[in-house]
Amino acid sequence: MRIGTDDEAADKPLLAALRGQPVWPPPLWLMRQAGRYLPEYRAVRARVPDFIALCTTPELAAEVTLQPIRRYRFDAAILFSDILMLPWALGHGLAFREGEGPVLPPLRTAAEVERLDPERARGAIAPILETVRRVRDGLAAEGFARTALIGFAGAPFTVACYMVEGGGSKEFAATRTMAYTRPDLFAALMARLTDATIAYLTAQVEAGAETVMLFDSWAGVLSPQLFRRHAIAPARRIVAALRASFPRLPVIGFPRLAGTMLGEYAAGTGVDGVGVDTATELGQARRLVGAQVALQGNIDPLALLAGGAALADAADDALAAARAGRFVVNLGHGILPPTPPEHVAALVARVRAAA
Amino acid sequence: MRIGTDDEAADKPLLAALRGQPVWPPPLWLMRQAGRYLPEYRAVRARVPDFIALCTTPELAAEVTLQPIRRYRFDAAILFSDILMLPWALGHGLAFREGEGPVLPPLRTAAEVERLDPERARGAIAPILETVRRVRDGLAAEGFARTALIGFAGAPFTVACYMVEGGGSKEFAATRTMAYTRPDLFAALMARLTDATIAYLTAQVEAGAETVMLFDSWAGVLSPQLFRRHAIAPARRIVAALRASFPRLPVIGFPRLAGTMLGEYAAGTGVDGVGVDTATELGQARRLVGAQVALQGNIDPLALLAGGAALADAADDALAAARAGRFVVNLGHGILPPTPPEHVAALVARVRAAA
């Protein structure tokens, strides 16, 4: 285990900001900063038959994780992987079909929940942990002393969405219907995923991740009652378990499209930072979560794609929020593949030049 | 023009609640209360070749508007129509394909904006206005003296979404990209739609609508900056124009998934009531909009589909909010077609029996 000492952390703007220390310019990284918008990513991607092979080949996964750091010297590298690698490791089927997104067997029975195998996962995640180690070493070897390494997992509800639905969906109606009409079955699935997420994130920190982020991309489809039960409660359990093992570990939660529930999420889970989606107004987000939690967001990925005045305005809004409290500049959702890399460079320059 | 007198309005719980008068039990109606979940609707639908024919045959559109009132004595009847009937009336193409949703020619040029024809719309909406008149007469003739008639339109941004995209979409990226990269073109489209919406809603009120609702179903995909420009500003102009003609007309705005922007929307537009989507916490919504605006929502349509304890819990949350301020019980989104009609009856009974 190699958790950074406080002296090391003080030199890493992301960790400092998450711990409430003043940092200027604000730390900056972008969701999906390693990805298809970069030609060097596409070159590596072409060397493997599919996306899962890329995630489970440590040499290549570490390489694509480091690529955007070399270009932009972001304040964070985030493990290149996918939130569905955890159900994959647990033995649930997973395939990524070109242009169609993930395809999984739709989970509908208690027997299928029972079959999710934590023992199997322990072995299956080995290459992912090896990627974490290689990235941590690579950051040091290439002189990125200020870049923190983020581990991550999908939050149990969002992972359950894909498992129950059998893939992506607009509103995840089958998943929410299961939560309403078969609450015991759904609770069993959520409990197993929550346990597995704790083990998975613990292993990532032991391998070298310096902070972790929990992506609840579909939390926004939940009513407040279900949000409390299936977004806040599992995240609280995950944060508490990680804190018990790593008292100084900063944790970021991203309940996307939580809207008015953002404050309850921050207070109820105990995270150090919350991801803020593009639709959320940053002043209201600050009012909801209070001064003691960092906000991370929320530039519109379409403004980054558009560039020019749209991007400058969006960046300036984020910088204004950063002047007012704990803040990490990021997008409100992942980079879109057609984004010109020079727009990313323009954003980085604007944030780094901020007075 | 037959706007209800204050004496009439006092007997209609919906209008009273929107005007801030105490009403108990709270008024109740449901988005898409006329629709496929009702066998009597499906019987009428089978008599016409397509959805547009149903919307433009006053006898049948009025019949399906009245059907749920006969079953459930809702506090509102809402004109049976579709938000895309306005671009259709303006001469933009529209077709509804079974299981695929609306299909429109994707609008991309200034010439296509110029071609939208308000003069044509004035004639094309005649059967819709005739439906309004027939429903108002039908409510009186059938003894529904307490049921108010709601007219409606899509908000300009949501209508623009379908026109630019050429149909439905998950995130309406083409529309938002146009707003960022061709702001003048998008502003011209929005201005023309806003003018047309004012004329359309004015005509509905003159035909007998007692309140109007503006559906901005996709407002939630906008960043705060774009939300102010394309959701709040057009709605403010529409509300102001309606107020100038009909000083006592209550107006409901529904910026779906507005989240933290709900307060700015209410204050900035001047609406009397705001629709609240299922994801929004009602206590936070009240705090955002203040005491002078009615909330309308926000039972999860999937809880209504599930019935039983899930529905009872959701109804009780809405009733608790109704005890705390101006409130209209509704769903957070439209009724889902597989919803059992007896679940709707159970919801109505629970709300009407509320102490």
Interface residues (C-beta under 8 A of the other chain):
Chain A: K170 A173 R176 T177 Y180 T181 G220 V221 L222 S223 P224 Q225 L226 F227 L257 A258 G259 T260 M261 L262 G263 E264 T278 A279 T280 E281 L282 Q284 A285 L288 N298 D300 L302 A303 L305 A306 G308 A310 D313 A314 D317 G332 L336
Chain B: K170 A173 R176 T177 Y180 T181 G220 V221 L222 S223 P224 Q225 L226 F227 L257 A258 G259 T260 M261 L262 G263 E264 T278 A279 T280 E281 L282 Q284 A285 L288 N298 D300 L302 A303 L305 A306 G308 A310 D313 A314 D317 G332 L336
